[in-house]
Amino acid sequence: MKKGSNIGSCRFCGQNVMLEDGAGMTAPQLEEAATMRCECEEATKYQESANRRTLAKQRIDELFGKDAGEFRQPEEVKAIMINVVDAICDKKMKAATITVRTGLACRIMQMAKDKIKVVREISNNNEYVQ
Ligand SMILES: [Zn+2]
């Protein structure tokens, strides 16, 4: 075995996967890394779902993170949005709208085929509803 590498096994099919950077990993990290590289059907589905989760979190960062200009939110607010992404990915909920302030909201929802959509909703109307 190459120096710095280690072997992990896929969580679903048990196949061993050589991990080049596996030497410093804990057992759960080895399993996760092996599962992320395995090509069996269950692992492929898991990878797609993990990637969707990562992409949705990146999207929150784009829309409300440090480069979002006037829409930038403090970490506490972003943490709530990220928790919503996790809850939706874990199928504990379907959708949520986080109203940051009047006229600015983040809507996170599960779409067809388990896709996750993150949108920034801005409304500039000055109408007041009594
Ligand atoms: Zn597998």
Residues whose N, C-alpha, C, O or C-beta is under 5 A from the ligand:
A	BS01	ZN	C10 F12 C13 G14 Q15 C38 E39 C40 A43
